């Protein structure tokens, strides 16, 4: 089955890749051993090098590619293979969609015992490059060196501005061109790097927690507005003013120019003060005639155009006629709540993060929407029998929980509540399936539609309509 190379390396020859796993790796078998192979595509025939072996499965990388799958395509990004993003660039987009749909259906069948025979075709993203509205880059004085860099045996500038290398918290891949976010994103990042090097602004040391420059956040919107936030660690004010003035002059299209000084051990900025250097402290996004205020800390779907499609599907599944009371669970910044408000009598939104609820309220007021009400707190603590008695039993529940899905107490409350319809939006089909199996006690699954928000990744959203059993 396998052969050994010096240094206890195990090579398994002629593995036929037959499927894609939910985490995005190719799946092959050798005797009874299931092997998950990084960057393998169904149809490949490969020799693989095992990197981890358990009793019934192993993880591996390709040692030699003997036969290329017809589904393979050439990656368009020079950083593919090292960067942790866009891991499916080596597979055609139509094939990506096919496997995303297959993985959603498999999870619902296996974990939720759901009949998926009527699943609607996955909705692909109209744009599969430059589709994100937000990227965060990291400065580091410990640049990741590619094998070809090391072989050249030269002295390198070890400063980098880019993305973390997978499984290496202290190593940053220096990014020249990223295909995830449209201009002026690449131009801004490259100009900031050049300015920093020319002006001796030190890049952050992720191990010793030293240095001036820490993170760069760029947000864009379909309205053409641009937000740039520079996160400093240990700067002098003159260094801050110098870089920010450069950005203001070099990129006059920036409508929100911000900086933050973060001296904590971690990169999170939610507890940090945001300073406005120029412009506003926010930008605006627009969807279906509704404007949304977005700050540097705001949550907003990162694929704006496909989010519009996702929310239209959600609204369609809900089948609203103008008279419903809707509960929007895990409402975030109230995007869905405000999106459906004009089609219903009232929306009650609940979200754990207080600042998100403040954004939700602001967005309602901004658009003259007066039939929304929002509450901040843990879902299982807010959504009580007393809460439902006070606000009324909803006709429709829309729930869009985080990847972990809904707490069992929340699912139980939905079963007690017996709303006529539940629209469940999920970014994790496995936890969605778990919740659906519990909801099957009183609900039938009547519609299923996957939506691709993140091309070239294994991630996929899924919308399910449940209807109360007669």
C-alpha positions in Angstrom: 0.0 0.0 0.0 2.7 2.5 0.9 6.4 2.9 0.8 8.8 4.6 3.2 11.2 7.3 2.4 14.2 8.1 4.6 13.2 10.1 7.6 10.0 8.1 8.3 8.1 9.7 5.4 5.2 7.6 4.3 4.3 7.7 0.6 1.0 6.2 -0.7 1.1 5.7 -4.4 -1.6 6.0 -7.1 -4.4 7.3 -4.9 -7.5 8.1 -7.0 -9.3 11.2 -5.7 -13.0 10.5 -5.7 -14.6 13.3 -3.7 -14.2 16.6 -1.9 -14.6 16.8 1.9 -16.6 19.5 3.6 -13.4 21.2 4.7 -12.3 21.4 1.1 -9.7 18.6 0.8 -9.7 15.9 -1.8 -10.8 12.4 -0.6 -9.1 9.2 -1.7 -8.9 5.6 -0.4 -6.0 3.2 0.0 -7.4 -0.2 1.1 -9.6 0.8 4.0 -7.8 4.0 4.8 -9.6 7.2 3.9 -7.1 9.9 3.0 -7.8 13.7 2.9 -5.4 15.3 0.5 -4.7 19.0 0.4 -5.2 20.7 -3.0 -6.4 17.5 -4.6 -9.3 17.5 -7.1 -11.7 14.6 -7.8 -10.4 12.8 -10.8 -6.7 13.3 -9.9 -4.4 10.3 -9.5 -1.6 11.1 -7.1 1.1 9.8 -4.9 0.5 11.3 -1.5 2.8 12.0 1.5 1.0 11.4 4.8 1.2 14.2 7.3 -1.1 12.7 9.9 -2.3 9.2 10.4 -5.1 7.9 12.6 -6.7 4.5 12.8 -9.2 4.9 10.0 -8.1 8.1 8.2 -5.1 10.1 7.3 -4.2 13.6 6.1 -1.8 14.1 3.2 -0.3 16.4 0.6 0.4 15.6 -3.0 3.9 14.1 -3.6 3.5 13.5 -7.3 0.6 14.2 -9.7 0.2 11.4 -12.2 -3.1 12.2 -13.8 -4.7 15.6 -13.8 -8.5 15.8 -13.2 -10.5 17.4 -16.0 -11.9 19.6 -13.2 -8.5 21.2 -12.6 -7.7 24.7 -13.7 -4.6 26.9 -13.4 -4.8 29.1 -10.2 -4.9 32.8 -11.2 -3.2 34.1 -8.0 0.6 33.9 -7.6 0.2 33.5 -3.9 -2.0 30.3 -4.3 -0.7 27.4 -2.3 0.9 29.5 0.5 -1.8 32.0 1.3 -4.6 30.5 3.5 -7.4 32.0 1.3 -9.0 31.0 -2.0 -8.0 27.3 -1.5 -10.1 26.1 -4.4 -8.6 28.2 -7.2 -7.2 25.0 -8.8 -10.8 23.9 -9.6 -13.1 25.4 -12.1 -15.9 27.6 -10.6 -18.7 25.4 -12.0 -17.2 22.4 -10.3 -16.8 24.3 -7.1 -20.5 25.0 -7.1 -21.3 21.4 -7.8 -19.3 20.2 -4.8 -20.7 22.9 -2.5 -24.2 21.8 -3.3 -23.3 18.2 -2.8 -21.7 18.9 0.5 -24.7 20.8 1.8 -27.1 18.0 0.8 -24.8 15.3 2.3 -24.7 17.2 5.6 -28.4 17.6 5.8 -29.0 14.0 4.8 -26.4 12.5 7.1 -26.7 14.7 10.2 -30.3 15.9 10.0 -32.0 12.9 8.2 -33.5 15.5 5.8 -34.9 14.6 2.4 -32.9 16.8 0.0 -34.3 15.5 -3.3 -36.1 18.8 -3.9 -33.0 21.0 -3.1 -33.0 24.0 -5.5 -29.8 24.7 -7.5 -27.1 26.6 -5.8 -26.9 30.3 -6.6 -23.4 31.1 -7.8 -21.7 34.5 -7.3 -21.9 36.8 -10.3 -18.4 37.9 -9.4 -15.8 35.4 -8.3 -12.9 37.8 -8.2 -12.7 41.1 -6.3 -16.0 40.4 -4.5 -15.1 41.2 -0.9 -15.8 44.6 0.7 -13.4 44.2 3.6 -9.8 42.9 4.0 -7.5 43.1 7.0 -3.7 42.9 6.4 -1.0 42.3 9.0 2.4 43.9 9.3 5.3 41.7 10.5 9.1 41.8 10.6 9.1 38.1 10.1 8.2 37.6 6.5 7.4 34.1 5.2 10.1 33.0 2.8 9.1 30.7 0.0 11.3 27.7 -0.9 12.6 29.5 -4.0 13.5 32.5 -1.8 15.6 30.3 0.5 17.3 28.5 -2.4 18.5 31.9 -3.8 20.6 32.4 -0.6 20.2 36.1 -0.6 19.6 38.7 2.1 16.0 39.6 2.2 13.9 42.4 3.6 12.1 40.5 6.2 9.2 43.0 6.5 5.9 41.9 5.2 2.4 43.3 4.8 -0.2 40.6 4.0 -1.9 37.6 5.4 -1.0 35.0 8.0 0.5 31.8 6.7 -1.8 28.9 7.8 -0.8 27.5 11.2 1.9 30.1 11.7 0.8 33.0 13.9 4.1 34.8 13.6 4.7 34.4 9.9 3.1 36.8 7.3 3.0 36.2 3.6 3.9 39.5 1.8 1.1 40.1 -0.7 1.7 41.9 -4.0 -1.7 41.5 -5.6 -4.9 40.1 -3.9 -7.8 39.1 -6.1 -10.3 39.4 -3.3 -11.0 43.1 -3.1 -11.2 45.7 -5.9 -9.2 48.8 -6.3 -8.0 50.9 -4.6 -7.3 48.1 -2.2 -4.1 46.7 -3.8 -2.8 50.2 -4.5 -3.3 51.4 -1.0 -1.7 48.4 0.6 1.4 48.5 -1.7 1.7 52.3 -1.2 1.5 51.9 2.6 4.3 49.3 2.5 6.5 51.4 0.3 6.0 54.5 2.5 6.7 52.6 5.7 10.0 51.1 4.3 11.1 54.5 2.9 10.4 56.2 6.2 11.7 53.6 8.5 8.4 52.8 10.2 9.0 49.5 11.9 6.8 46.5 11.2 5.3 44.7 14.2 7.1 41.8 15.9 4.3 39.3 16.6 6.4 37.4 19.1 8.0 40.2 21.1 5.2 42.7 20.7 7.3 45.6 19.4 7.1 47.9 16.5 5.1 50.8 15.0 2.8 49.3 12.4 0.4 46.5 13.2 -2.7 46.1 10.9 -4.3 47.7 7.8 -8.0 47.5 7.3 -9.6 48.4 4.0 -13.4 48.5 3.5 -15.2 49.4 0.3 -18.8 49.7 -0.7 -20.9 49.5 -3.8 -21.6 53.2 -3.4 -17.9 53.9 -4.2 -16.9 54.9 -0.7 -13.6 53.7 0.9 -12.5 53.3 4.5 -8.9 52.9 5.5 -7.9 52.2 9.1 -4.3 51.8 10.2 -3.7 50.0 13.5 -0.5 51.2 15.2 1.2 49.5 18.2 4.0 51.7 19.6 4.1 54.8 17.5 5.1 58.4 18.0 2.4 60.9 17.0 4.7 62.2 14.2 4.8 58.8 12.7 1.0 58.5 12.8 0.6 62.0 11.2 3.1 61.3 8.5 1.5 58.1 7.2 -2.1 59.3 7.6 -1.2 62.6 5.7 0.4 60.5 3.0 -2.7 58.4 2.6 -5.0 61.5 2.6 -2.9 63.1 -0.2 -2.2 60.0 -2.3 -5.7 58.6 -2.2 -8.3 61.4 -2.1 -11.1 58.9 -2.8 -10.8 57.7 0.9 -13.9 58.9 2.6 -13.1 57.5 6.0 -9.5 57.7 7.2 -9.0 56.3 10.6 -6.3 55.1 13.0 -6.2 53.0 16.1 -3.4 52.4 18.7 -3.6 48.9 19.9 -1.0 47.7 22.5 -2.8 44.5 23.5 -1.3 41.1 22.9 -4.0 40.3 20.4 -5.2 42.0 17.2 -8.9 42.5 18.2 -9.9 46.2 18.0 -13.5 46.0 19.4 -12.3 47.4 22.7 -10.1 50.1 21.2 -10.6 53.8 20.6 -11.0 54.7 16.9 -9.5 58.1 15.9 -10.8 60.0 12.8 -7.9 61.5 10.9 -10.0 62.7 7.9 -13.6 62.3 6.7 -16.3 60.4 8.6 -16.0 57.5 11.0 -18.1 55.4 8.7 -19.0 54.7 5.1 -22.4 53.8 3.6 -23.5 50.7 1.8 -26.8 50.5 0.0 -29.1 47.6 -0.7 -32.5 47.6 -2.3 -32.8 51.4 -1.6 -31.8 50.9 2.0 -28.7 52.6 3.3 -26.5 51.0 5.9 -23.9 52.8 8.1 -20.7 50.7 8.4 -18.0 51.6 10.9 -14.6 49.9 11.2 -16.0 47.5 13.8 -19.4 46.9 12.1 -20.5 43.5 10.9 -21.7 43.4 7.3 -21.7 40.5 4.9 -18.3 40.7 3.1 -19.8 40.0 -0.4 -22.2 42.9 -0.8 -23.7 42.0 -4.1 -24.3 38.3 -3.3 -25.6 39.3 0.2 -28.4 41.2 -1.7 -29.2 37.9 -3.5 -29.1 36.0 -0.2 -31.5 38.4 1.5 -33.9 38.3 -1.5 -34.0 34.5 -1.2 -34.6 34.8 2.5 -37.5 37.3 1.9 -38.9 35.1 -0.8 -38.8 32.0 1.4 -40.6 33.9 4.2 -43.5 34.7 1.8 -44.4 38.0 3.5 -47.7 39.7 2.8 -47.3 42.9 4.9 -49.2 41.8 8.1 -46.6 39.5 9.8 -44.8 39.9 13.1 -41.3 38.7 12.3 -38.6 37.7 14.8 -35.1 38.2 13.4 -32.7 36.1 15.5 -29.0 36.8 15.5 -29.8 40.0 13.7 -26.3 41.4 13.7 -26.5 45.0 12.5 -30.1 44.5 11.6 -29.4 44.0 7.9 -32.1 41.4 7.3 -34.5 43.1 9.8 -34.3 46.4 7.9 -34.3 44.6 4.6 -37.7 42.9 5.2 -39.3 45.7 7.4 -41.3 47.3 4.5 -42.9 43.9 3.8 -44.2 43.2 7.4 -46.1 44.7 10.3 -43.1 44.6 12.7 -39.7 43.1 13.1 -38.1 42.2 16.5 -34.4 41.7 16.2 -32.1 40.1 18.8 -28.3 40.0 18.8 -25.6 39.3 21.4 -23.3 42.2 20.5 -24.6 45.6 21.9 -22.7 47.7 19.4 -24.3 45.8 16.5 -27.7 46.5 18.0 -26.8 50.2 18.1 -25.9 50.0 14.4 -29.2 48.2 13.7 -31.2 51.0 15.5 -29.2 53.7 13.6 -29.9 52.0 10.3 -33.6 51.9 10.9 -33.6 55.6 11.9 -31.4 56.4 8.9 -34.0 54.9 6.5 -37.1 56.2 8.3 -38.0 52.6 9.3 -40.2 52.7 12.4 -41.5 49.2 12.7 -38.3 47.6 14.0 -37.3 47.0 17.6 -34.0 45.6 18.7 -32.6 43.9 21.8 -29.0 43.0 22.8 -28.2 39.9 24.9 -27.6 36.2 24.8 -30.3 34.6 22.6 -31.2 31.9 25.1 -31.6 34.5 27.9 -33.6 37.1 25.9 -35.9 34.7 24.0 -38.0 33.6 27.0 -41.7 32.8 27.3 -42.1 36.2 29.0 -40.5 38.0 26.1 -42.8 36.3 23.6 -45.8 37.1 25.7 -44.7 40.8 25.8 -44.0 41.1 22.1 -46.4 38.6 20.6 -46.0 35.2 18.9 -44.2 35.7 15.6 -45.8 34.6 12.3 -42.3 34.1 10.9 -38.9 33.5 12.5 -35.8 34.3 10.5 -32.6 32.9 12.1 -29.1 33.5 10.9 -26.8 32.1 13.7 -23.0 31.9 13.8 -21.2 28.8 12.6 -21.9 27.0 15.9 -25.6 27.1 15.1 -28.4 27.7 17.7 -28.2 26.8 21.4 -30.4 23.8 22.3 -32.5 26.1 24.5 -33.2 28.4 21.5 -34.3 25.5 19.4 -36.5 24.3 22.2 -38.0 27.8 22.5 -38.8 27.7 18.7 -40.6 24.4 19.2 -42.6 25.9 22.0 -43.4 29.0 20.1 -44.9 27.2 17.1 -44.5 30.0 14.5 -46.0 29.2 11.2 -42.7 29.5 9.3 -39.0 29.5 10.1 -36.4 30.6 7.6 -33.0 29.3 8.7 -30.0 30.9 7.1 -26.7 29.2 7.8 -23.0 29.4 7.0 -22.5 25.8 8.3 -24.6 23.0 6.9 -23.5 20.6 9.6 -24.8 22.6 12.6 -27.8 23.6 10.6 -28.5 19.9 10.0 -28.2 19.2 13.7 -30.8 22.0 14.5 -33.1 20.9 11.7 -33.2 17.4 13.1 -34.5 18.8 16.4 -37.0 21.1 14.7 -38.4 18.2 12.7 -40.4 17.3 15.7 -42.9 20.0 14.7 -41.7 21.3 11.4 -41.4 20.1 7.8 -38.5 21.2 5.6 -40.2 22.5 2.5 -37.4 24.5 0.6 -33.6 24.3 0.5 -31.4 26.6 -1.5 -27.6 26.9 -1.1 -26.0 30.3 -2.0 -22.3 30.8 -2.7 -21.0 33.8 -0.9 -17.2 33.0 -1.1 -16.0 31.7 -4.4 -12.7 29.7 -4.4 -13.3 28.6 -0.8 -15.2 25.6 0.6 -17.6 27.9 2.5 -21.3 28.0 1.5 -24.5 29.5 2.8 -27.7 27.6 2.9 -31.3 28.8 3.3 -34.0 26.5 4.5 -37.7 27.1 4.9 -39.6 25.2 7.6 -43.3 25.1 7.9 -45.3 24.1 11.0 -46.9 20.6 10.6 -50.6 20.6 10.3 
